């Protein structure tokens, strides 16, 4: 306890007293640790003296003490100097001949960093003859022995790092040291550090296999990296290693190296120097030589020949680690599927193959079947084609990034892979330290068929079952379990069926609870008839509980023994909910379609009647003065529909005849109703002695105001027998065609306005032409209105020219032939109407 005088007006501060005690204990602990580290070197020096001088260990220790006292050099440094002389060197001086002056000279050179050796004439002549190594080299060897002994005495990873950072050496001490262990997935786990802040150490506690980290590259390539050296200019380093300059990868010099024990990489070490290292290959060689004792001590601390153990086993010591050679084969041999631990095979730094390090019994059988020795097998020897094309590059990626790979549906061909027959493989590979552990499954034809049946059940929504009557619970397929329990077996016990496949036994009461109460009695009666009478079972029930709202169809058949008794029942359960819903929707659609057909039939009959009422009769056309008129609309029986086409001819006050031919868009009763309104409107305006253009203007305004949902094409003409003038105007209709008595035809020229009902402000104008006796004028609508195919297409196809030249090929007095020629020339489809009006001037 630390005594302290009370402060003025108060008592001693407990916190300060406690701090002093802690500092004292820390100093004592540091001294103890230092003594423990130094003891190994002192014991080695005693051993050298005992062996060389033939004295006892106690006499050897006394000799060390006397040398330390005579030379005024610390005992540990005297011991290190003596041990350093035993390093492999054929010209090393004998310990027996060491004198005080030579020992003092040796230690002085070790203490002086970078100091040139003393002149040869200051060294005794006999010493120069015995010394074949420079003092600098002997000093490096002494420091190597001292650090190796201290590292071997370390009892933790942090203590190893502390030794490397704090021990007095002939080179600058590292500013930071970090130790890592290699995890099975290729990552590195930080286990020890010195000179690294806590937050930095926490951030780098686990280093993923990133090629931008120097320590990762050193471990993966099994190569020691000296960075910031003249051989690799600093300006190139950030591009290769972006982490340089960030703690702990900062400093003027950096050493990243793997820790190798035997042939295994067990981890990595990182050393950084703030001020850099003096140039010199000898110095760097001795620094790198410290990695070997570090690796040995790290391996000793791990307690496992490959990596830290995953579990403990009973032994003489508590928590004794189980070596991987013990538990890994045990785990692999417990697998039902083939399992192999692959070790990479490299040539000239390239991965060329994987060697089988251990294979369990199923894997050895596969290798033997492929005529490959399991003890000398490699990946490419077992699967030459599949291995080189798929497995080798995938396993290489596993080693590189540490990510597991699952490869399904791989095909091995007996012609290229040496397997007995075609195989389908599923391979799962993971990284295990610096190796690849792979488990695969060879699917037989029965396995493929089983998977196919499971997929068929899933697609069709069918589950199967088999109920041995001696068992209390039926055995159900996975799809049936999913159907009844939505992917979970609540109380059913999952068992292993024939062939090692999963099956589930579902209690009968759970199946009963899944049937709607209203259908339960009927279902139980059907099952009873199947079991007792051996009848086929076919029933459809509504679901309840987890399948509430579903409809299920049960199909089953009994299985008889030799005596004719039913011993088992097997069958299927299908979810027909969607099927029944589809049937219901189909029935409703059929009913709606039938109603629609009746409505359309009624509308067509009404439209036909309206069209017949609109078209003028033969007697009406025969009473017109100065002209003979024939009109036709294509028969509705042929095209199956009624379009809004019509024609009209009627006498007007003051003499003359009004001629009209129109086409309303759309079809059916609505179109014919609009056609009727236009017909009577045109007749009404004609009685007011309006010109054809004024009639179209007035009718257009009416249509835009009253029936905006329809448009119409219309041509109106007025023929005056006294003057033989034909005055006509067209709204979106084709121009009339005039034929002379000889049959030569011309298209009347005149403005063709927009269809009616599109623009309310549209004004239409008249065109006047004088007819000669015997002339004929053809007005026609080709079934194309707004929204149809442009008439320009038919003009380009020559249809209009064929209509103009109709008199050259047909008899114009045969009106039926004129209509047929019109349909053919214009290439009118069968589902479109055609209306024509032929006017013959007397």
Secondary structure, 3 states (H helix, E strand, C coil): CCCCCCCCCCCCCHHHHHHHHHHHHHHHHHHHHHHHHHHHHHHHHHHHHHHHHCCCHHHHHHHHHHHHHHHCCCHHHHHHHHHHCCCCCCCCCCHHHCCHHHHHHHHHHHHCCCCCCCCHHHCCHHHHHHCCCCHHHHHHHHHHHHHHHHHHCCCCHHHHHHHHHHCCCCCCCCCEEEEEEECCCCCEEEEEEECCCHHHHHHCCEECCCCCCHHHHHHHHCCCEEECCCCCCHHHHHHHCCCCCCCCCCCCEEEEEEEEECCEEEEEEEEEECCCCCCCHHHHHHHHHHHHHHHHHHHHHHCCCCCCCCCECCCCCCCCECCHHHHHHHHHHCCCCEEEEEEEEEECCEEEEEEEEEECHHHHHHHHHCCCCHHHCEHHHHCHHHHHHHHHHHHHHHHHHCCCEEEEEEEECHHHHCCCCCEEEEEEEEEECCEEEEEEEEECHHHHHHHHHHHHHHHHCEEEEEEECCCCCEEECHHHHHHHHCCCCCCCEEEECHHHCEEEEECHHHHHHCECHHHHHHHHHHHHHHHHHCCCEEEEEEECHHHCCCEEEEEEEEEECCCCCEEEEEEEEEECHHHHHHHHHHHHHHHHHHHHHHHHHHHHHHHHHHHHHHCCCHHHHHCCCCEEEEEEECCHHHHCCCEEEEEEEEECCCCCEEEEEEEEEEECHHHHHHHHHHHHHHHHHHHCCCCHHHHHHHHHHHHHHHCCCCCEEEEEEEEECCCCEEEEEEECCCCCEEECCCCCEEECCCCEECCECCCCCCCCCCEEEECCCCCEEEEEECCCCCCCCCHHHHHHCCHHHHHHCHHHCCCCCCHHHHHHHHHHHHCCCCCCCCEEEEEEEC
